Amino acid sequence: MARMHSGGKGKSGSVKPNVSAAPEWSETDKATVEELILKLSGEGHSTAMIGSILRDQHAVPDVRLVTGERITQTLARNEIGGKFPEDMMNLMRQALRMMDHLGSNRKDLHNARQLELTEARIRRLAHYYQSEGRLDSEWAYKRDQLRLMVE
């Protein structure tokens, strides 16, 4: 079993309802939703933020029900997106912040441990993305080159 990096005992929470069509009250025009996705991406929003904005301001509860694909797939089809997957990039930014903190606080052992756990998480995600073909098979996480990889 994988190491859990939190004090929790497992996964718990609400589950999204299993529906196959967008609600009647929602925005269901595929072209409009795709245009909004591209516009929000151009403004620099992440895919998670794009989904939240569409839900809260444009009455699109689930982009996948309207367009038939995820926001990431829509951006990839239009050749927009980063070199690395978003969740991996967020972990690399987190590791970079921890390394900066450790540069000025060398005795912070808790942060040093969290950096090790974050780097392990990055390596596991990299292995997964390499097997999926979304990341180059020769890519490897290197702490000294992290600052160059993070955009």
FENFENMO-V334201 format. One record per residue. N is the residue number from 1. RES is the residue in one letter. PSI is psi in degrees with one decimal (999 if undefined). OMEGA is omega in whole degrees, 0 to 359 (NA if undefined). NEAR is the number of other ideal C-beta (glycine too) atoms within 12 Angstrom. Layout:
BEGIN
n=[N:N]
res=[RES:RES]
psi=[PSI:PSI]
omega=[OMEGA:OMEGA]
near=[NEAR:NEAR]
END
This chain:
BEGIN
n=[1:2:3:4:5:6:7:8:9:10:11:12:13:14:15:16:17:18:19:20:21:22:23:24:25:26:27:28:29:30:31:32:33:34:35:36:37:38:39:40:41:42:43:44:45:46:47:48:49:50:51:52:53:54:55:56:57:58:59:60:61:62:63:64:65:66:67:68:69:70:71:72:73:74:75:76:77:78:79:80:81:82:83:84:85:86:87:88:89:90:91:92:93:94:95:96:97:98:99:100:101:102:103:104:105:106:107:108:109:110:111:112:113:114:115:116:117:118:119:120:121:122:123:124:125:126:127:128:129:130:131:132:133:134:135:136:137:138:139:140:141:142:143:144:145:146:147:148:149:150:151]
res=[M:A:R:M:H:S:G:G:K:G:K:S:G:S:V:K:P:N:V:S:A:A:P:E:W:S:E:T:D:K:A:T:V:E:E:L:I:L:K:L:S:G:E:G:H:S:T:A:M:I:G:S:I:L:R:D:Q:H:A:V:P:D:V:R:L:V:T:G:E:R:I:T:Q:T:L:A:R:N:E:I:G:G:K:F:P:E:D:M:M:N:L:M:R:Q:A:L:R:M:M:D:H:L:G:S:N:R:K:D:L:H:N:A:R:Q:L:E:L:T:E:A:R:I:R:R:L:A:H:Y:Y:Q:S:E:G:R:L:D:S:E:W:A:Y:K:R:D:Q:L:R:L:M:V:E]
psi=[143.4:153.2:130.5:130.6:16.0:172.9:3.0:164.4:3.8:-163.2:125.6:151.0:-173.8:156.7:139.3:138.2:145.4:96.4:154.6:-4.4:151.1:147.4:158.8:-35.0:-7.4:165.5:120.2:12.6:114.3:-43.6:-40.2:-43.7:-42.5:-39.1:-41.3:-40.9:-46.4:-38.3:-45.8:-34.8:-38.4:-27.2:-5.1:13.3:148.1:168.5:-36.9:-41.0:-37.0:-44.1:-41.3:-42.2:-43.3:-38.9:-47.1:-34.2:-18.2:9.9:46.8:92.4:-30.0:111.6:-35.6:-32.2:-29.6:-49.7:-20.7:3.3:162.9:164.8:-41.4:-40.0:-37.6:-43.7:-39.3:-38.1:-33.0:13.5:43.1:135.8:169.0:178.1:-31.5:153.1:152.1:-42.6:-35.9:-39.3:-38.2:-40.7:-37.6:-37.4:-40.3:-44.1:-38.5:-41.9:-40.0:-39.4:-38.7:-41.8:-43.2:-23.9:-34.9:-11.3:73.5:-24.9:5.3:87.8:-32.7:-42.7:-35.8:-40.5:-43.1:-33.5:-42.5:-43.4:-39.1:-41.3:-36.6:-39.6:-39.4:-43.8:-40.2:-44.3:-39.4:-41.8:-42.2:-48.0:-29.7:-39.9:-28.1:-12.8:11.0:-6.9:144.8:137.4:-17.9:2.4:138.4:145.3:126.1:123.4:-38.1:-17.6:4.7:-41.9:-32.0:-31.9:-34.3:127.3:999]
omega=[183:179:176:185:179:181:183:181:180:184:180:177:182:180:179:179:181:180:183:180:179:178:182:185:186:175:185:178:186:182:180:181:179:178:177:180:181:179:181:176:178:177:176:180:175:181:178:179:177:178:179:180:179:180:188:187:186:176:175:185:181:183:184:178:182:187:182:178:180:179:179:180:178:179:180:179:178:177:176:178:183:179:182:175:187:182:178:178:177:177:179:175:178:179:179:177:179:179:177:178:180:177:180:180:188:184:181:185:179:179:178:178:179:176:177:180:179:178:177:178:178:181:178:178:179:179:179:182:175:179:178:180:180:180:181:185:180:180:177:178:177:185:183:180:184:183:178:183:183:184:NA]
near=[4:11:10:12:18:11:6:9:7:9:10:7:7:6:7:11:11:8:13:10:15:24:17:10:9:21:27:22:16:20:14:20:34:28:20:30:40:24:21:29:30:14:14:13:23:25:29:20:20:34:31:18:24:35:25:12:15:24:22:33:25:27:36:24:25:31:31:18:20:22:36:26:19:32:29:20:17:19:10:23:25:25:17:26:27:29:24:34:27:24:32:36:24:25:35:28:21:28:27:18:20:23:15:12:15:11:10:17:12:14:23:20:15:23:30:21:23:31:28:20:27:36:24:21:29:30:19:18:25:21:12:14:11:24:26:14:13:7:23:18:28:16:22:11:14:28:17:12:26:24:18]
END
